[in-house]
Amino acid sequence: LAARQAAAARRSAAAAVSEDFVCPISLEVMRDPVMASDGHSYERAAIERWLVDHATSPTTGLPLAHVSLTPNIALRKAIESLSREL
């Protein structure tokens, strides 16, 4: 019973935080998250495709200050950690 409760708690926790791990463009869990100038994180390939035709944030619709992308190492490590736990 305790093992089942612990497994249910892990599944519940994973479901709660997984939204933060999902790219708002692809709607898939990110493997290579990068941060754009809007402060939001995206899957690198998805935001790179977006930037070919847009100069705006896919999340806010506002113009991006620049199109440089910064690896979000902390987010990548958190996703990898959660993936190992599940």
C-alpha distance (Angstrom), angle and dihedral (degrees) to the residues before:
residue distance angle dihedral
L1 . . .
A2 3.82 . .
A3 3.80 91.3 .
R4 3.82 90.8 51.3
Q5 3.80 91.1 49.2
A6 3.80 91.4 49.4
A7 3.81 91.3 49.6
A8 3.81 90.9 49.0
A9 3.79 90.3 49.8
R10 3.83 90.8 51.6
R11 3.82 91.1 49.8
S12 3.79 90.8 48.6
A13 3.81 92.3 48.9
A14 3.79 91.4 47.4
A15 3.79 91.5 51.5
A16 3.79 91.5 49.6
V17 3.80 96.5 51.6
S18 3.76 98.5 33.4
E19 3.82 91.7 84.5
D20 3.81 88.1 68.7
F21 3.79 89.1 53.6
V22 3.81 95.2 52.6
C23 3.80 120.4 95.4
P24 3.81 110.0 -123.0
I25 3.82 89.6 -140.7
S26 3.80 103.9 44.8
L27 3.82 95.6 25.2
E28 3.81 88.1 -139.2
V29 3.80 130.8 116.0
M30 3.78 107.9 -86.6
R31 3.81 120.8 -115.1
D32 3.81 97.6 176.2
P33 3.81 105.6 27.1
V34 3.79 118.4 -170.8
M35 3.79 130.9 -179.2
A36 3.78 120.4 -127.3
S37 3.80 125.6 -154.8
D38 3.83 89.6 -93.0
G39 3.82 88.3 69.2
H40 3.80 93.6 -114.7
S41 3.79 124.9 119.6
Y42 3.79 123.9 -127.3
E43 3.78 138.6 173.7
R44 3.81 104.0 -89.7
A45 3.81 96.6 -126.0
A46 3.82 92.5 47.4
I47 3.82 96.2 50.7
E48 3.80 91.8 42.8
R49 3.83 89.0 55.7
W50 3.83 89.7 46.8
L51 3.80 92.4 51.5
V52 3.81 92.4 55.7
D53 3.82 89.6 73.0
H54 3.82 104.4 17.8
A55 3.79 139.3 57.5
T56 3.80 92.6 -171.5
S57 3.78 135.7 86.4
P58 3.80 112.3 -93.6
T59 3.80 87.8 -146.7
T60 3.81 102.8 45.9
G61 3.79 103.1 16.9
L62 3.80 89.8 -132.0
P63 3.81 122.5 129.4
L64 3.79 114.4 -88.0
A65 3.81 115.9 -120.5
H66 3.83 88.5 -138.6
V67 3.78 137.8 -15.4
S68 3.80 98.4 -123.6
L69 3.80 113.8 126.2
T70 3.80 123.7 -147.4
P71 3.81 121.4 -156.6
N72 3.80 110.2 -113.9
I73 3.78 97.0 -142.4
A74 3.80 95.6 169.8
L75 3.80 91.5 54.2
R76 3.81 92.0 46.4
K77 3.81 90.6 51.9
A78 3.81 91.6 47.9
I79 3.81 91.1 51.2
E80 3.80 91.2 47.5
S81 3.80 91.0 48.5
L82 3.78 93.5 50.7
S83 3.80 90.9 46.2
R84 3.81 90.0 55.7
E85 3.81 91.3 50.1
L86 3.78 94.7 52.4
